[in-house]
């Protein structure tokens, strides 16, 4: 065993071997994989190993399609058989909502050049004569769908990695991982120690135990999962071809050919956790006792759809463990609190994702950033608040509803609330319907008396559409109070505070107290990794406000810039709360609660001051994400209830009240304001987002080399506002856009109905040759909706209301 390595991968399952293989493909040949038992031990060996490309997240679809195309290349490269069967997959829609989902996926496939298209019932019956297609509204076909051999694929990854110089040590458990002052690690095993630049935790069922060696806790818990294989079916034995798999997700089962029989698997409502307190060290190739009664309802639905299942005997049952994250997506990326410690855990459809996960993991480790925006899978989306109770509740909900559609804007209640502010109960009593943002409960909208306090979900406009419109119009016509306590806040203090911020962010940092600026954070590839409002409170004392859901994500960037002596940054998110008070009456109402001069001359746009509002000390910023006249008021969390009560009392006589985040989304899109994680991400360059003017190339800042590499390149796409002819549904994000000739034109980054302008709107990245005034087609629910490209914002394009 080598004593040094560029990376040590812990875990010899499918994903660990894929990461090892892709590290070598990117040129790292001094890499080692350590497996406690044999390769494929754990969840890999007993997996159903289905492969498919369908996913609601566009980047995950791209990742999965890469994986599906990789296996034949891997087989040819290594000579190791992967047991590839790709007879295709049939996707069935029994409901209107599922049809909307499939048609949207087909539109995305057309946009990205992927194979996924609608077929007629006659064609579907020819492809799979054993399926009863009665009551099916829509049938899609994915020619590349199918399955692979779990062991074969894993061994092929291993063979490819070994051929490029990687070492693999079986029966070699990791007993300790010790962080070193220079950022490297010492990995202890019974065969000796390895000093490595990177540790990669791909330990699958044992990910929690491996993470604990480094002092970290991962929100993961295993469950049992069952599928069964039938005896040979005469109709299949008589065929000279393989049948496509069947994705009948409204029936809550999956089905494919296995040998001359059928394999049927289910995610049952009566699920079972396993090894909640830790995976046994001696566990390997064992299975659990069969318990088919639990999946009987799913089995009966499969038999109704494919009667041959019921006529055949059961040949074998597989009941084995899987390990889940709270949202069933991977825990992926470097651990923000550690240097050079990478995780790739909690993967459920591993054989659809292994190649893409391996590639993006290798890019992140070797090149500093993956090519795709993977925030939806970044382990930094969860913090310490995602404890055992939350994880169990969410996993139970995810498992039991595995095939349930995740609708746009849907908020699931399992495991909540976790983090609440002092005014939570007050808002609840006022009719607030809450969403979850990095653990925090925050109001989405407010129901009035007689209105339901639970929202419906779907692709079309839901029961919250009217109340949200009421709030948005109130703010535009009078004023509104928006709880922005879920925004992330940071205090930067000390003699080097400004120097540190200058070294971190791309804009120039204000030096005078009372001045604020907007400042982007640049990623390794030159894209937008964050956007912040930075305010100089006093010399050496700054307040920085950014995306709440990205707080842990941004820690990686903050820690990459050394702090000057005597200077520190701290998170003030828990200690502080805040409100955005905005609308044409905002100044008049706020002036009733403070002695501070709020006139335009004394308190112009993008200025700040420490003021008292109703006796509460506040940091007041003259900014507003709504695009209207307004202030952000940041106070101590202990003062939140008092400040909220005062704002509500002052606003009541004029019909001014609370506004939720759904209305804020509508208002910001009317104004053309982008939001990080939706319209801004590391995939988008400053010259594409409209933020180029905030990047000062004559100063140094984090990742400036990445910016310089793309600074002179013309934008690939441009962020613009669209007005869409839509009456029952609005764009929400990721909808493909085509020109009138049917060519890909762009994609929606976020969308909503603009209640003030009375138009369905979207922010979208479009081809640079598409000018204002052009007409396009936006594929809302997979159907074309005519749209017009605007030259500027739909609301107040000149910004007069902001500066009033």
TORMI-402159 format. One line per field, with one value per residue (C-alpha): residue number from 1; x, z, y. Coordinates in steps of 0.1 Angstrom, whole numbers, plus 5000, padded with zeros to 4 digits. Example, Ala and Ser with C-alpha at 12.3 -4.5 7.8 and 13.67 -1.06 7.14 Angstrom:
lumpa = 1:2
c1 = 5123:5137
c3 = 5078:5071
c2 = 4955:4989
% end
This chain:
lumpa = 1:2:3:4:5:6:7:8:9:10:11:12:13:14:15:16:17:18:19:20:21:22:23:24:25:26:27:28:29:30:31:32:33:34:35:36:37:38:39:40:41:42:43:44:45:46:47:48:49:50:51:52:53:54:55:56:57:58:59:60:61:62:63:64:65:66:67:68:69:70:71:72:73:74:75:76:77:78:79:80:81:82:83:84:85:86:87:88:89:90:91:92:93:94:95:96:97:98:99:100:101:102:103:104:105:106:107:108:109:110:111:112:113:114:115:116:117:118:119:120:121:122:123:124:125:126:127:128:129:130:131:132:133:134:135:136:137:138:139:140:141:142:143:144:145:146:147:148:149:150:151:152:153:154:155:156:157:158:159:160:161:162:163:164:165:166:167:168:169:170:171:172:173:174:175:176:177:178:179:180:181:182:183:184:185:186:187:188:189:190:191:192:193:194:195:196:197:198:199:200:201:202:203:204:205:206:207:208:209:210:211:212:213:214:215:216:217:218:219:220:221:222:223:224:225:226:227:228:229:230:231:232:233:234:235:236:237:238:239:240:241:242:243:244:245:246:247:248:249:250:251:252:253:254:255:256:257:258:259:260:261:262:263:264:265:266:267:268:269:270:271:272:273:274:275:276:277:278:279:280:281:282:283:284:285:286:287:288:289:290:291:292:293:294:295:296:297:298:299:300:301:302:303:304:305:306:307:308:309:310:311:312:313:314:315:316:317:318:319:320:321:322:323:324:325:326:327:328:329:330:331:332:333:334:335:336:337:338:339:340:341:342:343:344:345:346:347:348:349:350:351:352:353:354:355:356:357:358:359:360:361:362:363:364:365:366:367:368:369:370:371:372:373:374:375:376:377:378:379:380:381:382:383:384:385:386:387:388:389:390:391:392:393:394:395:396:397:398:399:400:401:402:403:404:405:406:407:408:409:410:411:412:413:414:415:416:417:418:419:420:421:422:423:424:425:426:427:428:429:430:431:432:433:434:435:436:437:438:439:440:441:442:443:444:445:446:447:448:449:450:451:452:453:454:455:456:457:458:459:460:461:462:463:464:465:466:467:468:469:470:471:472:473:474:475:476:477:478:479:480:481:482:483:484:485:486:487:488:489:490:491:492:493:494:495:496:497:498:499:500:501:502:503:504:505:506:507:508:509:510:511:512:513:514:515:516:517:518:519:520:521:522:523:524:525:526:527:528:529:530:531:532:533:534:535:536:537:538:539:540:541:542:543:544:545:546:547:548:549:550:551:552:553:554:555:556:557:558:559:560:561:562:563:564:565:566:567:568:569:570:571:572:573:574:575:576:577:578:579:580:581:582:583:584:585:586:587:588:589:590:591:592:593:594:595:596:597:598:599:600:601:602:603:604:605:606:607:608:609:610:611:612:613:614:615:616:617:618:619:620:621:622:623:624:625:626:627:628:629:630:631:632:633:634:635:636:637:638:639:640:641:642:643:644:645:646:647:648:649:650:651:652:653:654:655:656:657:658:659:660:661:662:663:664:665:666:667:668:669:670:671:672:673:674:675:676:677:678:679:680:681:682:683:684:685:686:687:688:689:690:691:692:693:694:695:696:697:698:699:700:701:702:703:704:705:706:707:708:709:710:711:712:713:714:715:716:717:718:719:720:721:722:723:724:725:726:727:728:729:730:731:732:733:734:735:736:737:738:739:740:741:742:743:744:745:746:747:748:749:750:751:752:753:754:755:756:757:758:759:760:761:762:763:764:765:766:767:768:769:770:771:772:773:774:775:776:777:778:779:780:781:782:783:784:785:786:787:788:789:790:791:792:793:794:795:796:797:798:799:800:801:802:803:804
c1 = 5000:5013:5019:5008:4979:4962:4928:4916:4881:4864:4838:4840:4804:4792:4796:4830:4844:4829:4845:4879:4875:4866:4895:4919:4902:4909:4946:4949:4966:4979:4945:4935:4901:4897:4869:4861:4849:4845:4836:4798:4792:4764:4735:4752:4751:4713:4701:4675:4700:4674:4686:4665:4669:4636:4640:4622:4655:4671:4707:4699:4684:4716:4737:4715:4717:4754:4754:4731:4755:4786:4781:4787:4818:4830:4825:4844:4872:4878:4865:4845:4809:4783:4753:4736:4700:4685:4652:4637:4613:4576:4563:4526:4503:4471:4463:4463:4491:4513:4506:4517:4549:4557:4550:4573:4600:4595:4599:4631:4644:4637:4655:4686:4686:4677:4656:4623:4591:4553:4541:4506:4488:4492:4530:4531:4512:4537:4566:4551:4522:4518:4507:4470:4470:4433:4428:4463:4462:4497:4526:4562:4591:4627:4648:4679:4660:4667:4690:4725:4744:4753:4785:4796:4793:4812:4840:4842:4847:4873:4891:4892:4906:4933:4943:4952:4972:4946:4950:4921:4925:4897:4892:4908:4885:4893:4898:4906:4908:4930:4930:4964:4973:4981:4947:4958:4946:4960:4938:4945:4939:4951:4975:4991:4986:4980:4987:4963:4953:4916:4893:4863:4835:4815:4808:4772:4755:4785:4786:4775:4802:4830:4818:4819:4856:4861:4838:4808:4772:4754:4715:4711:4690:4686:4654:4644:4634:4618:4614:4606:4613:4587:4592:4595:4564:4556:4547:4582:4599:4583:4597:4629:4636:4636:4606:4609:4606:4574:4574:4538:4545:4508:4506:4536:4557:4584:4585:4610:4621:4645:4655:4623:4602:4595:4610:4586:4596:4576:4580:4552:4534:4541:4579:4605:4636:4667:4699:4688:4716:4744:4750:4765:4802:4798:4769:4777:4759:4730:4693:4663:4634:4607:4577:4556:4524:4537:4539:4507:4487:4515:4517:4479:4482:4511:4489:4461:4484:4503:4481:4510:4526:4496:4497:4534:4549:4575:4610:4628:4624:4651:4647:4678:4688:4691:4703:4684:4689:4659:4649:4661:4688:4725:4746:4772:4803:4830:4821:4822:4835:4865:4893:4895:4868:4843:4811:4789:4763:4726:4722:4690:4688:4726:4728:4711:4734:4767:4786:4774:4781:4816:4823:4811:4828:4861:4856:4848:4879:4904:4891:4875:4839:4816:4805:4768:4750:4744:4731:4700:4723:4749:4752:4754:4716:4713:4728:4730:4693:4686:4689:4677:4640:4638:4658:4636:4603:4615:4628:4596:4577:4601:4600:4563:4558:4587:4567:4545:4550:4570:4549:4562:4562:4552:4561:4558:4551:4570:4595:4584:4587:4625:4635:4611:4613:4596:4568:4560:4529:4517:4520:4503:4473:4472:4466:4502:4509:4546:4574:4608:4641:4673:4653:4635:4597:4588:4554:4545:4512:4484:4449:4421:4390:4371:4401:4418:4451:4465:4475:4467:4495:4496:4510:4482:4473:4463:4442:4470:4470:4442:4455:4491:4476:4459:4492:4511:4485:4484:4521:4522:4492:4499:4526:4534:4555:4577:4594:4630:4644:4653:4679:4715:4733:4770:4789:4824:4845:4880:4907:4909:4872:4871:4903:4888:4855:4875:4894:4863:4838:4840:4826:4843:4833:4821:4844:4820:4795:4760:4769:4758:4766:4756:4785:4787:4808:4826:4829:4860:4847:4838:4801:4779:4784:4765:4752:4753:4742:4772:4768:4794:4780:4812:4848:4858:4822:4801:4768:4765:4731:4727:4707:4695:4694:4731:4745:4765:4774:4789:4811:4834:4841:4844:4870:4890:4900:4924:4912:4935:4948:4922:4894:4866:4833:4805:4770:4743:4714:4702:4708:4691:4657:4643:4615:4612:4588:4579:4554:4544:4533:4563:4580:4549:4541:4577:4581:4553:4575:4608:4624:4650:4648:4636:4634:4651:4678:4686:4681:4686:4685:4713:4721:4718:4716:4711:4677:4650:4617:4590:4618:4635:4672:4674:4699:4678:4689:4672:4669:4639:4638:4602:4615:4594:4602:4612:4636:4650:4649:4673:4670:4679:4658:4647:4631:4613:4579:4579:4589:4564:4535:4545:4547:4513:4496:4509:4498:4463:4445:4457:4451:4487:4495:4518:4531:4545:4574:4552:4541:4577:4586:4559:4570:4607:4600:4578:4609:4632:4653:4671:4674:4705:4698:4672:4684:4720:4743:4779:4767:4759:4785:4782:4778:4748:4730:4731:4756:4786:4787:4792:4825:4855:4883:4908:4909:4917:4889:4883:4885:4894:4914:4882:4865:4894:4892:4857:4857:4863:4840:4806:4776:4762:4727:4711:4687:4655:4619:4591:4553:4535:4500:4490:4456:4456:4492:4524:4561:4580:4615:4633:4606:4623:4617:4616:4615:4587:4608:4610:4647:4658:4658:4664:4650:4630:4650:4620:4584:4552:4521:4526:4496:4503:4510:4484:4506:4521:4559:4591:4628:4646:4680:4677:4700:4718:4704:4669:4660:4633:4600:4606:4579:4587:4570:4574:4566:4545:4533:4550:4526:4536:4525:4532:4555:4569:4605:4605:4633:4633:4614:4576:4573:4590:4619:4635:4636:4617:4596:4628:4642:4610
c3 = 5000:4990:5020:5000:4977:4959:4971:4992:4983:5012:4999:4972:4960:4927:4935:4951:4921:4897:4916:4915:4878:4870:4891:4870:4838:4850:4854:4891:4890:4926:4940:4964:4971:5005:5009:5043:5027:4990:4962:4959:4995:5010:4988:4954:4950:4955:4936:4909:4888:4866:4844:4834:4825:4837:4865:4873:4878:4844:4856:4871:4838:4821:4847:4843:4805:4807:4829:4806:4777:4796:4803:4767:4765:4798:4786:4754:4773:4800:4784:4816:4808:4823:4816:4797:4786:4769:4754:4765:4791:4789:4811:4818:4829:4846:4858:4843:4866:4855:4819:4825:4841:4812:4786:4803:4804:4767:4760:4780:4761:4728:4740:4751:4723:4745:4734:4752:4732:4731:4715:4705:4723:4692:4693:4731:4727:4701:4724:4755:4747:4783:4795:4798:4786:4795:4813:4804:4793:4778:4771:4767:4755:4765:4740:4763:4794:4809:4834:4840:4860:4894:4899:4862:4862:4896:4884:4851:4870:4891:4861:4843:4874:4879:4843:4849:4880:4908:4937:4953:4986:4997:5032:5044:5068:5077:5114:5116:5096:5110:5097:5094:5097:5060:5050:5042:5059:5074:5069:5092:5082:5095:5065:5074:5071:5040:5039:5013:4999:4998:5017:4998:5018:4994:5021:5013:5043:5064:5054:5089:5106:5083:5087:5125:5123:5110:5137:5114:5114:5081:5080:5067:5078:5062:5053:5040:5003:4986:4950:4937:4905:4890:4875:4838:4819:4787:4767:4775:4768:4733:4724:4705:4721:4755:4767:4778:4814:4827:4848:4861:4889:4895:4904:4928:4915:4890:4866:4841:4825:4845:4827:4812:4841:4855:4883:4903:4931:4953:4978:5002:5026:5055:5053:5078:5091:5097:5117:5129:5154:5131:5104:5118:5109:5101:5076:5040:5016:5040:5032:5055:5058:5031:5040:5008:5028:5032:4994:4986:4975:4951:4938:4931:4911:4891:4885:4873:4848:4838:4845:4837:4870:4889:4869:4875:4907:4927:4921:4947:4969:4976:5008:5014:5029:5012:5029:5024:5029:5041:5005:4989:4969:4973:5000:4976:4979:5002:5039:5045:5081:5070:5044:5016:5029:5002:5005:4980:5000:5001:4965:4957:4919:4918:4885:4867:4884:4891:4861:4864:4901:4895:4869:4888:4920:4902:4886:4920:4936:4908:4892:4922:4909:4889:4855:4865:4893:4918:4947:4949:4959:4978:5013:5024:5019:5053:5085:5121:5124:5102:5132:5136:5142:5112:5090:5100:5094:5060:5049:5059:5038:5009:5009:5012:4985:4963:4930:4940:4918:4933:4921:4916:4949:4969:5006:5025:5062:5074:5102:5107:5123:5131:5134:5142:5151:5180:5158:5144:5165:5159:5121:5124:5142:5114:5089:5077:5055:5060:5038:5048:5040:5055:5084:5091:5089:5069:5057:5021:5022:5046:5045:5057:5076:5057:5035:5038:5057:5037:5001:4973:4949:4911:4879:4874:4896:4930:4959:4970:4937:4948:4983:4970:4944:4972:4990:4959:4949:4985:4985:4950:4958:4995:5013:5028:5055:5044:5070:5057:5088:5067:5048:5058:5078:5085:5106:5095:5120:5128:5113:5081:5076:5044:5030:5036:5018:4989:4986:4987:4965:4930:4936:4954:4991:5006:5030:5044:5071:5058:5023:5008:4977:4958:4953:4935:4946:4917:4913:4902:4866:4865:4873:4900:4932:4953:4955:4986:5000:5019:5042:5060:5095:5109:5100:5105:5110:5081:5077:5048:5037:5013:5004:5035:5019:5008:5042:5047:5010:5011:5041:5017:4998:5029:5044:5012:5019:5048:5075:5084:5119:5144:5119:5119:5102:5120:5111:5126:5111:5143:5164:5141:5124:5099:5078:5044:5046:5011:4988:4979:5015:5031:5040:5055:5076:5088:5096:5122:5141:5140:5146:5119:5088:5060:5033:5000:5007:5041:5033:4996:4979:4988:5021:5056:5092:5127:5137:5163:5151:5178:5203:5187:5176:5139:5111:5083:5047:5019:4996:4985:4966:4955:4933:4952:4977:5008:5037:5052:5090:5107:5145:5173:5173:5209:5195:5166:5182:5193:5159:5141:5163:5158:5120:5118:5141:5121:5088:5098:5094:5058:5049:5051:5064:5060:5027:5022:5001:4972:4966:4969:4941:4919:4927:4921:4887:4878:4885:4866:4897:4897:4927:4936:4932:4905:4881:4894:4898:4891:4857:4846:4838:4850:4814:4810:4842:4840:4869:4848:4860:4896:4887:4890:4869:4882:4917:4931:4943:4950:4918:4896:4874:4867:4858:4836:4817:4805:4808:4771:4759:4746:4766:4756:4767:4781:4810:4799:4809:4790:4790:4784:4771:4799:4817:4839:4847:4850:4844:4875:4863:4839:4812:4777:4752:4715:4687:4662:4639:4666:4675:4711:4722:4760:4793:4821:4853:4874:4867:4883:4876:4879:4897:4894:4857:4852:4831:4833:4835:4834:4837:4811:4796:4759:4728:4723:4688:4702:4705:4725:4706:4695:4699:4714:4728:4764:4772:4803:4813:4781:4759:4738:4752:4731:4747:4740:4749:4768:4765:4803:4834:4833:4863:4866:4842:4849:4887:4896:4924:4941:4943:4951
c2 = 5000:5035:5058:5088:5096:5124:5111:5082:5069:5051:5026:5000:5001:5015:5052:5049:5029:5055:5084:5065:5059:5095:5109:5089:5101:5137:5128:5119:5085:5084:5075:5047:5030:5013:4987:4972:4939:4930:4953:4957:4948:4969:4981:4977:4939:4935:4966:4962:4983:5001:5030:5059:5096:5110:5136:5169:5186:5194:5190:5156:5145:5156:5137:5106:5106:5109:5078:5058:5065:5057:5020:5008:5030:5016:4980:4987:5004:4978:4945:4940:4931:4954:4933:4961:4957:4988:4978:5011:5023:5031:5058:5058:5086:5076:5112:5146:5158:5129:5137:5173:5160:5136:5162:5187:5160:5154:5191:5192:5161:5178:5209:5190:5165:5135:5105:5107:5110:5101:5069:5058:5030:5008:5014:5008:4975:4964:4973:4955:4932:4922:4956:4966:5003:5009:5042:5055:5091:5094:5071:5082:5060:5063:5042:5041:5029:4994:4979:4967:4942:4957:4937:4940:4978:4982:4959:4978:5011:4994:4979:5013:5030:5003:5006:5042:5035:5035:5011:4992:4974:4950:4938:4970:4989:5025:5029:5066:5098:5125:5161:5177:5214:5218:5205:5170:5138:5107:5077:5047:5011:4977:4977:5010:5047:5068:5105:5120:5154:5144:5120:5109:5094:5071:5045:5039:5021:5030:5067:5078:5058:5070:5106:5102:5094:5129:5144:5151:5139:5132:5132:5097:5067:5032:5015:4981:4978:4949:4936:4902:4882:4859:4825:4822:4836:4817:4848:4862:4829:4829:4863:4868:4902:4919:4938:4975:4983:4999:5031:5032:5057:5065:5027:5031:5002:4996:4966:4952:4919:4897:4865:4851:4865:4899:4920:4941:4965:4988:5017:5008:5031:5007:5012:5000:5017:4997:5003:5037:5041:5027:5001:4969:4966:4930:4935:4927:4904:4896:4902:4906:4882:4885:4906:4908:4916:4951:4957:4938:4969:4978:4942:4942:4974:4958:4927:4949:4966:4934:4904:4880:4890:4875:4843:4836:4822:4841:4829:4850:4880:4906:4926:4947:4980:5014:5046:5078:5116:5137:5146:5114:5132:5127:5143:5156:5179:5191:5194:5231:5228:5206:5210:5185:5161:5151:5132:5114:5095:5087:5078:5060:5054:5048:5030:5059:5084:5067:5080:5116:5116:5102:5128:5158:5146:5143:5178:5193:5177:5182:5214:5231:5232:5209:5220:5219:5237:5209:5230:5208:5179:5199:5185:5222:5224:5208:5222:5209:5216:5184:5161:5125:5132:5155:5130:5101:5120:5132:5098:5081:5107:5104:5066:5062:5088:5079:5081:5110:5141:5169:5198:5233:5253:5223:5223:5190:5191:5160:5167:5204:5228:5226:5263:5290:5327:5344:5356:5322:5317:5352:5347:5313:5329:5355:5328:5322:5292:5284:5271:5257:5276:5261:5248:5280:5283:5314:5327:5319:5336:5346:5332:5355:5344:5317:5308:5274:5274:5245:5249:5226:5215:5210:5223:5248:5278:5266:5279:5303:5321:5346:5354:5359:5383:5402:5407:5417:5443:5456:5463:5479:5501:5509:5490:5456:5440:5410:5388:5384:5368:5337:5358:5350:5377:5381:5405:5413:5432:5442:5464:5442:5439:5460:5443:5409:5418:5433:5401:5380:5399:5413:5448:5476:5477:5510:5528:5554:5545:5544:5533:5499:5481:5449:5426:5393:5363:5346:5308:5289:5288:5325:5322:5337:5318:5343:5379:5400:5434:5448:5477:5497:5504:5519:5518:5481:5470:5456:5438:5414:5400:5370:5339:5321:5287:5291:5300:5268:5267:5301:5292:5273:5306:5327:5303:5303:5339:5344:5367:5397:5397:5409:5405:5379:5371:5355:5344:5366:5348:5332:5363:5388:5390:5414:5429:5445:5473:5484:5502:5537:5545:5529:5562:5578:5548:5542:5578:5575:5550:5567:5601:5595:5616:5593:5619:5612:5638:5624:5587:5580:5547:5522:5541:5528:5541:5528:5541:5533:5520:5520:5520:5490:5495:5487:5487:5502:5497:5517:5486:5465:5432:5441:5470:5495:5522:5504:5497:5465:5467:5443:5439:5416:5384:5393:5425:5408:5405:5441:5455:5433:5444:5481:5478:5459:5485:5514:5499:5487:5520:5523:5487:5477:5442:5411:5399:5364:5351:5339:5375:5386:5362:5378:5413:5407:5390:5420:5441:5417:5409:5376:5354:5333:5295:5302:5330:5332:5302:5293:5281:5317:5343:5379:5391:5368:5377:5415:5417:5426:5461:5449:5431:5454:5438:5464:5448:5414:5391:5354:5333:5363:5339:5320:5353:5364:5331:5340:5378:5385:5358:5369:5358:5324:5335:5366:5369:5386:5391:5374:5381:5348:5341:5319:5317:5286:5280:5300:5292:5283:5274:5250:5252:5249:5277:5274:5300:5299:5277:5250:5256:5257:5294:5292:5282:5298:5304:5316:5326:5338:5358:5395:5407:5444:5443:5416:5394:5360:5366:5347:5354:5334:5328:5333:5329:5362:5366:5369:5406:5424:5421:5386:5360:5326:5295:5286:5249:5253:5218:5206:5226:5257:5291:5321:5347:5381:5393:5426:5452:5457:5450:5446:5470:5504:5496:5530:5524:5556:5539:5526:5561:5580
% end
